[in-house]
Amino acid sequence: MIVVAFEMHRLARSRVCEAAHDTLALMSHTHAEPLHPLAGPLHPLGLTRVQFVEAAQARGTKAATARDEYKALFRQGIVPAWCEVADYPVTATLVEGETSKFVLRHEDGLETESVLIPMPRASGTTTTLCVSSQVGCAMGCGFCETAQMGLLKNLRADQIVHQWWAATHRVQRASSAGEPSASARVIKNIVFMGMGEPTDNIDAVIQSVRVLVDHDGAMIPASNISISTVGNPEGIEKIGALVSEVGFHRLNLALSLNAPNDAIRSSIMPVNKAWPMARLKSALAAFPRFSQSAFCVEYVLIPGVNDSDEHCDEVCAFLRDIRCSFNVIPYNPRRNSPWPAPDEASIERFIARALANGQFTKRRGTKGRQVMAACGQLGNEKIRHRKVLGDDGNYAPLVKVRVPMRNSNETSEHNPLRTNDS
Ligand code: SF4
């Protein structure tokens, strides 16, 4: 078995382990050893209605009352008197057109970034919320702003759901009277495409999905939720297990591919050395399918890296036996990017060639690029230290990790945060 010894993860995880324990314990409550929901601090936004009612009953609240409280918490933003929701201040809101990025500061000073994106439809404009699953990220994709931060912490399930809750009940309520602003819309879709690699924090991500779909809470249909991954096969397997459950069959999986072959992918996505493209294809082939829906395969189009006609033909050949929607994302330059954004002509040429190859292809609209809110641009410049939090809560120097070489037991020293300009 290939083992990726991400020493950096170990350090960061040990730091967040204590904080994550409560929610993880509650998550396992429904599947493993019974564990009372009152064990440890209560984070109501990380609970399904069933878990919330159980916790409330243990405090002497009647089940019917608790159910009403749960609805009020999620639908009206009213926090029951007997529990607390962390008061994460919105420390920044950056707006470009109708796209807005908002920043929530946690008690430890670290911040989540989330983006509200308008989606024009035939029936009217809806809103998609892009959420973060981690603060920073350990995957080290060379084109991504978040990678520049390194992994600072995993978010708990309630901290992921809090982004939806804050967007719904705080960010979009602009007037002093607390009424929704004129442009406020119900959030129809949630995409796990913000900071972090969801499969690197998969248990909290799965619990947050369980909460978001709860019929007494946020009530986001599973079909309106997408989890995007660089392709950790074990993480894909866990998402597949969730998709196999009744009520989650139509949850969407997106694969961040970004390259036509292993050589190019490894050069911009270090994780490809551990999880090469053939392995990803096997993981997708084993993924349970309950509908005709297609995987979304994302391809960040980077000038001079993966945008030639030959690259297009090669990636289309790779995708030929995968039922997928090929989603071309014009590169949104990160800070100090070694690459510019692609020009219109090259984007159109690439998409036309993919279509000519018979590949169902869509272009992802570019929104929020000027305020660093577009795809791949989330991250706090001030904490681009390339350091991780150590056991003592202080920043520890970045450590090298050992990534197995493809098709061998050999390993190589590799810094996943190293990018082309570093
Ligand atoms: S693209 Fe995604 S997985 Fe890669 S570094 Fe950025 S946040 Fe992490």
Boltz pocket constraint, residues with backbone or C-beta under 6 A from the ligand:
constraints:
  - pocket:
      binder: B
      contacts: [[A, 136], [A, 137], [A, 138], [A, 139], [A, 140], [A, 141], [A, 144], [A, 145], [A, 146], [A, 147], [A, 194], [A, 195], [A, 196], [A, 197], [A, 230], [A, 376]]
      max_distance: 6.0
